[in-house]
Amino acid sequence: MPAKLLSLWLLAISAAPSFAWSNGRHGDACTAIVVGKDASATGATIASHTDDCLNCDWRLNKVPAKTHPKGAMRRIRAARFAYPRCLEEGRGLACSPSTIEAEAGDLHQWKDGEGWFADIGSIPEVERTFGYLESSYAIANEAGVTMGETTCGAKLIGYPKAPSGHPIGLSPTALKWIDNPAGGALLDISELSRLGLERGATAREAIKVMGGLAEAHGFYGADDTPGEAGEALVVADGNEAWLFNILCDDSGGSAVWAAQRVPDDHVAVVANQFTIRKVDLGDEENFMASKNMVEVALRAGLWDGKGEFDFAAAFAWVPTSETSFPYTLTYAARRMWRIMDLAAPALKLPPYPDSALFDGYPISVKPEALVGREEALSWLRDHYEDTPYDMTKGLAAGPYGDPARYDGADTTDAGEGLYKDAGLGWLEGGETGRPVTDAVTMDDNRKGKFERAISCFRTAHSFAAFSLGSSAAAAAGSDGEKKNALVDTVVWFSNYAPHASAFSPVPVGVPEAPAPFGTGLHHRVDVKSAYWAHALVGNWADRFHIFTRGDVRQAQRKAESRGEAALLEGRRTALEALELGELLAAGAALKGAEADAPEAAQEKAGAESLAGRGGAREAAEILGAVAQASAAANLADWWALFWALAAKYKDGQRLDDLGAETLTPTKLWYPRSWLEEAGYFRPELPPWGTGGPDHPDKGALLEAVSVPPAEAAQSSGLVSWSHAAALVVGLAAGLALAALFAGPGKQAASQLRQSLRRTGEGAGLPLASRRGGRARAGYETIDDEAAASSAHVQIPSVLGGGASFDKPDAVLVQGGVSSAVQYINDFKPAAVLPKRPASPRAVRTMV
């Protein structure tokens, strides 16, 4: 097949159901940020990531360092992100089959080598691999290399190889496998990131490992759509920071990639769109790329060979107006703009770039202030606060500023189902016989758009990974203190949405991931899981977000400051252990060189064993204790916070005086802007209905009496609008008393109706009446504001009165007997429309 036709075929097959590919990940699309060492307050590079996936396995895992025998092969499986994402002995506690069996119980019996966990291929192992922390993707290794991921659109679509033993096109699960001319690809970005950290001692090495393996064995994206076909990573070590973009090639069996170095004093962000543009292959210090990059672009017809080569222009999928969901400019570009604007506000970058390729935005910016831990974590917690795109404001945020905007879905339900049962799906019937629906199709969804936050409700985990350098170098810092990647590569990690969670420090040298981060699954609440504590705080606190965010921020500051203090102390102790190990190892080597006797050899072996116990192993145990204690303390704090929030904020009230003799709740009343949008200040009549014997047919009794213009009332000399109000109120109360004391309600209603007509006609007031519906007849504007402001209401003598009071705004009496009795008892209207100069003023009665 000609290469150009093949590339078009790869683009087109995404529409064919028989070729569908998915890794089981739902609602994904992450954010990755990288900070150069000279832009950092600590001198460490920072790689940050939010894994925004609705159903991903959120557990943190430590994969141990290994030594492999000659000829060993590394197993490769198809990408999987749902629980359990891995099932393999020797790959850390979270991946152990015994762990999955104990944690999942009888949910499902997953087995290594079957279904999702069948091998799709293998590659030769290397002699030694680094230990590293990982979750959905690899995070940081014991050499000090760190990574963060974000899925991107791409014009070429790759597919994984079929598992061995399964016919092409037939999957043991819901997946569909494809046999393309190249036989399929072996590696996705999750597997590539793990291979990069297993084998790369520096960021540059890790990129070369990933790029070389992808070229040799093929790359495939998150699914078979152009919006998910590419991937990007930020990659850093203690010295350099890089951006890495990758997609499959036009054969489906290789890959195209490029990498660009971020200046040491800059910050860069990638948010679901390739950002590498012009690639200068002559500048090896700042660029790397696959050898086939230009060749594939030419062969696939993605570049005409003219001008300077532009990676994103050639390979990035650019959405059109018809296919822009979810990769619109607001979805991807807004996050990029926000981080750069927070880092360098003086640049005054526009919130919209000049194109879908982000023309008008630099690839990175120099921050105006150095970036520390607090700034790095606050960026991950952002909802565009205090900008025109603030997601805690507006009607979509509800009355209390909920920043969540849930993912769009087709709610039309063919037949019985979730949405139909909820009254949102297709409902047959109606006067015309046509379907009546409150459903939304995906076509409808593509016509609308919410902003997309950095801190997202569907975040599985997030982190900011700090690296001061490679352990191989063990370089001295500016203060003369030695640096070691086991100690000085620290991942500040958390589960769930960053704005609702607390981060804990996890040095990469820990022997195992802290238990609260390595535990739990979506299927049921687990009190031992940090995810569930954070998720419950988030779901409760966001309901009253504008009130609760102060409580949550205070708890975050407390937890993270405590973690910082524990980390500093643990680091000092761990470095002492490492130094002791080095001294013992040096002594052992010296003894071995000085003596040949068997006793000396035995003494040397003992010293080396002691060096191991007193060195790296002891340091790892110290770091593990610090990480575990910090995560456990945060877990306890977050469960306590959840219960405290549940008691303090509920049912539209807040409890502040918990130590008082008598509690006095503070009402959490709605903001005026939300009340206005909800129609609170312009209430309409409720739907009509019928009641018992004491409640007459309300449809027959609607009488809406409007106020004539002020100048008309003054010229007639017949009645002022305040007198009309008194008449209406008195008659309404009369009906109430009649219903209570004077016999059958219908007779009283008839008498009132006749009396009201006679009184209204005698006073020269226009009348309007309508049976049923939601009538608002008889309203007119009071044009004279002074007249409206000086209105005077006289309580009729029939109510036992002669009392009077000034009433500067229009009076609304509604609700039948109860409101009339309330009026009698308190000499005040049941409800008052606030004084608003631009609004009509009128008097209405409904009984």
ChimeraX attribute file (.defattr): number of C-alpha atoms within 10 A of each C-alpha:
attribute: neighborCount
match mode: 1-to-1
recipient: residues
	/A:1	9
	/A:2	9
	/A:3	14
	/A:4	18
	/A:5	14
	/A:6	18
	/A:7	23
	/A:8	16
	/A:9	15
	/A:10	23
	/A:11	20
	/A:12	15
	/A:13	15
	/A:14	17
	/A:15	11
	/A:16	9
	/A:17	9
	/A:18	14
	/A:19	16
	/A:20	19
	/A:21	22
	/A:22	21
	/A:23	19
	/A:24	17
	/A:25	17
	/A:26	15
	/A:27	15
	/A:28	19
	/A:29	22
	/A:30	24
	/A:31	27
	/A:32	31
	/A:33	28
	/A:34	32
	/A:35	35
	/A:36	28
	/A:37	29
	/A:38	19
	/A:39	26
	/A:40	23
	/A:41	14
	/A:42	16
	/A:43	22
	/A:44	27
	/A:45	34
	/A:46	36
	/A:47	33
	/A:48	29
	/A:49	27
	/A:50	30
	/A:51	29
	/A:52	25
	/A:53	24
	/A:54	20
	/A:55	20
	/A:56	27
	/A:57	24
	/A:58	31
	/A:59	29
	/A:60	28
	/A:61	26
	/A:62	27
	/A:63	25
	/A:64	21
	/A:65	16
	/A:66	15
	/A:67	11
	/A:68	13
	/A:69	11
	/A:70	10
	/A:71	10
	/A:72	13
	/A:73	14
	/A:74	13
	/A:75	14
	/A:76	17
	/A:77	22
	/A:78	24
	/A:79	25
	/A:80	22
	/A:81	20
	/A:82	20
	/A:83	19
	/A:84	21
	/A:85	19
	/A:86	24
	/A:87	22
	/A:88	17
	/A:89	13
	/A:90	12
	/A:91	17
	/A:92	23
	/A:93	21
	/A:94	28
	/A:95	20
	/A:96	17
	/A:97	18
	/A:98	14
	/A:99	15
	/A:100	20
	/A:101	15
	/A:102	9
	/A:103	14
	/A:104	18
	/A:105	10
	/A:106	8
	/A:107	9
	/A:108	9
	/A:109	9
	/A:110	16
	/A:111	15
	/A:112	15
	/A:113	15
	/A:114	12
	/A:115	16
	/A:116	25
	/A:117	21
	/A:118	20
	/A:119	19
	/A:120	22
	/A:121	19
	/A:122	14
	/A:123	13
	/A:124	11
	/A:125	18
	/A:126	17
	/A:127	13
	/A:128	13
	/A:129	22
	/A:130	20
	/A:131	25
	/A:132	27
	/A:133	27
	/A:134	23
	/A:135	25
	/A:136	27
	/A:137	19
	/A:138	27
	/A:139	29
	/A:140	35
	/A:141	36
	/A:142	29
	/A:143	31
	/A:144	34
	/A:145	37
	/A:146	38
	/A:147	33
	/A:148	31
	/A:149	31
	/A:150	28
	/A:151	27
	/A:152	29
	/A:153	26
	/A:154	27
	/A:155	25
	/A:156	32
	/A:157	32
	/A:158	36
	/A:159	33
	/A:160	30
	/A:161	25
	/A:162	26
	/A:163	24
	/A:164	12
	/A:165	9
	/A:166	14
	/A:167	13
	/A:168	15
	/A:169	14
	/A:170	15
	/A:171	16
	/A:172	14
	/A:173	9
	/A:174	14
	/A:175	18
	/A:176	19
	/A:177	24
	/A:178	22
	/A:179	17
	/A:180	18
	/A:181	11
	/A:182	13
	/A:183	16
	/A:184	24
	/A:185	30
	/A:186	29
	/A:187	33
	/A:188	28
	/A:189	27
	/A:190	22
	/A:191	19
	/A:192	22
	/A:193	27
	/A:194	25
	/A:195	21
	/A:196	30
	/A:197	32
	/A:198	27
	/A:199	21
	/A:200	22
	/A:201	22
	/A:202	25
	/A:203	27
	/A:204	21
	/A:205	15
	/A:206	26
	/A:207	27
	/A:208	18
	/A:209	19
	/A:210	25
	/A:211	27
	/A:212	18
	/A:213	20
	/A:214	28
	/A:215	21
	/A:216	15
	/A:217	18
	/A:218	29
	/A:219	32
	/A:220	34
	/A:221	33
	/A:222	27
	/A:223	21
	/A:224	25
	/A:225	24
	/A:226	24
	/A:227	27
	/A:228	26
	/A:229	28
	/A:230	35
	/A:231	27
	/A:232	29
	/A:233	28
	/A:234	30
	/A:235	34
	/A:236	36
	/A:237	33
	/A:238	26
	/A:239	20
	/A:240	22
	/A:241	29
	/A:242	27
	/A:243	28
	/A:244	24
	/A:245	27
	/A:246	31
	/A:247	32
	/A:248	30
	/A:249	29
	/A:250	27
	/A:251	26
	/A:252	27
	/A:253	26
	/A:254	26
	/A:255	30
	/A:256	28
	/A:257	27
	/A:258	24
	/A:259	25
	/A:260	25
	/A:261	21
	/A:262	24
	/A:263	20
	/A:264	18
	/A:265	17
	/A:266	23
	/A:267	28
	/A:268	26
	/A:269	26
	/A:270	30
	/A:271	24
	/A:272	27
	/A:273	30
	/A:274	28
	/A:275	27
	/A:276	22
	/A:277	19
	/A:278	14
	/A:279	19
	/A:280	15
	/A:281	14
	/A:282	9
	/A:283	10
	/A:284	11
	/A:285	10
	/A:286	16
	/A:287	20
	/A:288	23
	/A:289	24
	/A:290	18
	/A:291	15
	/A:292	15
	/A:293	18
	/A:294	18
	/A:295	14
	/A:296	23
	/A:297	21
	/A:298	15
	/A:299	16
	/A:300	22
	/A:301	16
	/A:302	17
	/A:303	19
	/A:304	12
	/A:305	12
	/A:306	6
	/A:307	7
	/A:308	10
	/A:309	18
	/A:310	15
	/A:311	23
	/A:312	22
	/A:313	18
	/A:314	21
	/A:315	26
	/A:316	27
	/A:317	23
	/A:318	22
	/A:319	18
	/A:320	11
	/A:321	10
	/A:322	9
	/A:323	14
	/A:324	16
	/A:325	20
	/A:326	20
	/A:327	22
	/A:328	18
	/A:329	22
	/A:330	20
	/A:331	21
	/A:332	24
	/A:333	24
	/A:334	22
	/A:335	26
	/A:336	28
	/A:337	23
	/A:338	23
	/A:339	22
	/A:340	24
	/A:341	18
	/A:342	15
	/A:343	23
	/A:344	17
	/A:345	13
	/A:346	10
	/A:347	12
	/A:348	10
	/A:349	16
	/A:350	13
	/A:351	19
	/A:352	17
	/A:353	18
	/A:354	12
	/A:355	12
	/A:356	20
	/A:357	21
	/A:358	20
	/A:359	13
	/A:360	12
	/A:361	20
	/A:362	12
	/A:363	20
	/A:364	19
	/A:365	22
	/A:366	20
	/A:367	20
	/A:368	14
	/A:369	13
	/A:370	18
	/A:371	24
	/A:372	18
	/A:373	17
	/A:374	11
	/A:375	15
	/A:376	21
	/A:377	21
	/A:378	13
	/A:379	20
	/A:380	25
	/A:381	20
	/A:382	20
	/A:383	23
	/A:384	23
	/A:385	12
	/A:386	10
	/A:387	11
	/A:388	9
	/A:389	18
	/A:390	17
	/A:391	24
	/A:392	22
	/A:393	21
	/A:394	17
	/A:395	16
	/A:396	15
	/A:397	19
	/A:398	18
	/A:399	23
	/A:400	23
	/A:401	21
	/A:402	22
	/A:403	29
	/A:404	23
	/A:405	17
	/A:406	12
	/A:407	13
	/A:408	18
	/A:409	13
	/A:410	14
	/A:411	19
	/A:412	20
	/A:413	18
	/A:414	10
	/A:415	12
	/A:416	10
	/A:417	12
	/A:418	13
	/A:419	18
	/A:420	19
	/A:421	12
	/A:422	8
	/A:423	12
	/A:424	17
	/A:425	24
	/A:426	21
	/A:427	17
	/A:428	10
	/A:429	11
	/A:430	9
	/A:431	7
	/A:432	7
	/A:433	8
	/A:434	10
	/A:435	12
	/A:436	15
	/A:437	16
	/A:438	13
	/A:439	18
	/A:440	17
	/A:441	13
	/A:442	13
	/A:443	13
	/A:444	12
	/A:445	15
	/A:446	16
	/A:447	12
	/A:448	10
	/A:449	15
	/A:450	16
	/A:451	18
	/A:452	23
	/A:453	24
	/A:454	28
	/A:455	27
	/A:456	27
	/A:457	24
	/A:458	23
	/A:459	27
	/A:460	26
	/A:461	26
	/A:462	31
	/A:463	27
	/A:464	29
	/A:465	32
	/A:466	33
	/A:467	33
	/A:468	27
	/A:469	31
	/A:470	25
	/A:471	20
	/A:472	13
	/A:473	12
	/A:474	14
	/A:475	15
	/A:476	12
	/A:477	12
	/A:478	8
	/A:479	6
	/A:480	8
	/A:481	11
	/A:482	15
	/A:483	19
	/A:484	26
	/A:485	27
	/A:486	28
	/A:487	29
	/A:488	25
	/A:489	33
	/A:490	27
	/A:491	25
	/A:492	24
	/A:493	23
	/A:494	30
	/A:495	29
	/A:496	30
	/A:497	26
	/A:498	28
	/A:499	25
	/A:500	28
	/A:501	30
	/A:502	29
	/A:503	23
	/A:504	31
	/A:505	26
	/A:506	28
	/A:507	31
	/A:508	33
	/A:509	33
	/A:510	27
	/A:511	23
	/A:512	25
	/A:513	27
	/A:514	25
	/A:515	21
	/A:516	26
	/A:517	25
	/A:518	23
	/A:519	23
	/A:520	23
	/A:521	21
	/A:522	15
	/A:523	10
	/A:524	9
	/A:525	14
	/A:526	15
	/A:527	15
	/A:528	18
	/A:529	20
	/A:530	29
	/A:531	30
	/A:532	24
	/A:533	27
	/A:534	25
	/A:535	23
	/A:536	21
	/A:537	24
	/A:538	25
	/A:539	16
	/A:540	18
	/A:541	24
	/A:542	23
	/A:543	20
	/A:544	22
	/A:545	22
	/A:546	16
	/A:547	16
	/A:548	20
	/A:549	17
	/A:550	11
	/A:551	14
	/A:552	23
	/A:553	15
	/A:554	10
	/A:555	19
	/A:556	20
	/A:557	14
	/A:558	14
	/A:559	22
	/A:560	20
	/A:561	14
	/A:562	15
	/A:563	24
	/A:564	16
	/A:565	12
	/A:566	18
	/A:567	22
	/A:568	12
	/A:569	13
	/A:570	21
	/A:571	21
	/A:572	13
	/A:573	16
	/A:574	26
	/A:575	23
	/A:576	16
	/A:577	22
	/A:578	24
	/A:579	18
	/A:580	20
	/A:581	25
	/A:582	18
	/A:583	15
	/A:584	21
	/A:585	21
	/A:586	15
	/A:587	16
	/A:588	22
	/A:589	15
	/A:590	12
	/A:591	15
	/A:592	17
	/A:593	12
	/A:594	9
	/A:595	12
	/A:596	10
	/A:597	10
	/A:598	9
	/A:599	10
	/A:600	16
	/A:601	16
	/A:602	12
	/A:603	15
	/A:604	22
	/A:605	16
	/A:606	13
	/A:607	20
	/A:608	20
	/A:609	16
	/A:610	16
	/A:611	25
	/A:612	18
	/A:613	16
	/A:614	22
	/A:615	23
	/A:616	22
	/A:617	19
	/A:618	21
	/A:619	28
	/A:620	22
	/A:621	16
	/A:622	24
	/A:623	29
	/A:624	22
	/A:625	19
	/A:626	25
	/A:627	28
	/A:628	22
	/A:629	17
	/A:630	25
	/A:631	27
	/A:632	20
	/A:633	16
	/A:634	28
	/A:635	26
	/A:636	14
	/A:637	17
	/A:638	26
	/A:639	19
	/A:640	14
	/A:641	20
	/A:642	21
	/A:643	13
	/A:644	13
	/A:645	20
	/A:646	16
	/A:647	12
	/A:648	18
	/A:649	22
	/A:650	15
	/A:651	9
	/A:652	12
	/A:653	16
	/A:654	20
	/A:655	15
	/A:656	13
	/A:657	13
	/A:658	11
	/A:659	7
	/A:660	8
	/A:661	7
	/A:662	8
	/A:663	11
	/A:664	13
	/A:665	15
	/A:666	14
	/A:667	13
	/A:668	16
	/A:669	11
	/A:670	12
	/A:671	11
	/A:672	12
	/A:673	12
	/A:674	18
	/A:675	15
	/A:676	11
	/A:677	12
	/A:678	14
	/A:679	10
	/A:680	12
	/A:681	15
	/A:682	11
	/A:683	9
	/A:684	11
	/A:685	12
	/A:686	11
	/A:687	11
	/A:688	15
	/A:689	11
	/A:690	10
	/A:691	10
	/A:692	8
	/A:693	12
	/A:694	15
	/A:695	19
	/A:696	21
	/A:697	20
	/A:698	18
	/A:699	18
	/A:700	16
	/A:701	19
	/A:702	22
	/A:703	24
	/A:704	22
	/A:705	26
	/A:706	25
	/A:707	25
	/A:708	22
	/A:709	15
	/A:710	18
	/A:711	12
	/A:712	12
	/A:713	16
	/A:714	14
	/A:715	9
	/A:716	11
	/A:717	8
	/A:718	13
	/A:719	16
	/A:720	19
	/A:721	25
	/A:722	23
	/A:723	18
	/A:724	21
	/A:725	27
	/A:726	19
	/A:727	19
	/A:728	24
	/A:729	28
	/A:730	21
	/A:731	23
	/A:732	26
	/A:733	26
	/A:734	20
	/A:735	24
	/A:736	25
	/A:737	17
	/A:738	20
	/A:739	22
	/A:740	16
	/A:741	10
	/A:742	12
	/A:743	13
	/A:744	15
	/A:745	20
	/A:746	17
	/A:747	14
	/A:748	19
	/A:749	23
	/A:750	15
	/A:751	12
	/A:752	18
	/A:753	18
	/A:754	11
	/A:755	13
	/A:756	19
	/A:757	14
	/A:758	12
	/A:759	16
	/A:760	17
	/A:761	12
	/A:762	11
	/A:763	15
	/A:764	14
	/A:765	20
	/A:766	14
	/A:767	17
	/A:768	15
	/A:769	16
	/A:770	15
	/A:771	14
	/A:772	16
	/A:773	11
	/A:774	12
	/A:775	18
	/A:776	17
	/A:777	16
	/A:778	19
	/A:779	19
	/A:780	15
	/A:781	16
	/A:782	22
	/A:783	15
	/A:784	11
	/A:785	14
	/A:786	11
	/A:787	18
	/A:788	21
	/A:789	15
	/A:790	13
	/A:791	18
	/A:792	20
	/A:793	22
	/A:794	21
	/A:795	23
	/A:796	19
	/A:797	10
	/A:798	11
	/A:799	18
	/A:800	9
	/A:801	12
	/A:802	10
	/A:803	12
	/A:804	14
	/A:805	12
	/A:806	12
	/A:807	18
	/A:808	17
	/A:809	19
	/A:810	23
	/A:811	24
	/A:812	17
	/A:813	23
	/A:814	19
	/A:815	15
	/A:816	18
	/A:817	21
	/A:818	14
	/A:819	20
	/A:820	26
	/A:821	18
	/A:822	14
	/A:823	21
	/A:824	19
	/A:825	10
	/A:826	9
	/A:827	17
	/A:828	19
	/A:829	18
	/A:830	18
	/A:831	13
	/A:832	14
	/A:833	17
	/A:834	13
	/A:835	14
	/A:836	11
	/A:837	12
	/A:838	8
	/A:839	13
	/A:840	13
	/A:841	23
	/A:842	23
	/A:843	24
	/A:844	23
	/A:845	20
	/A:846	17
	/A:847	24
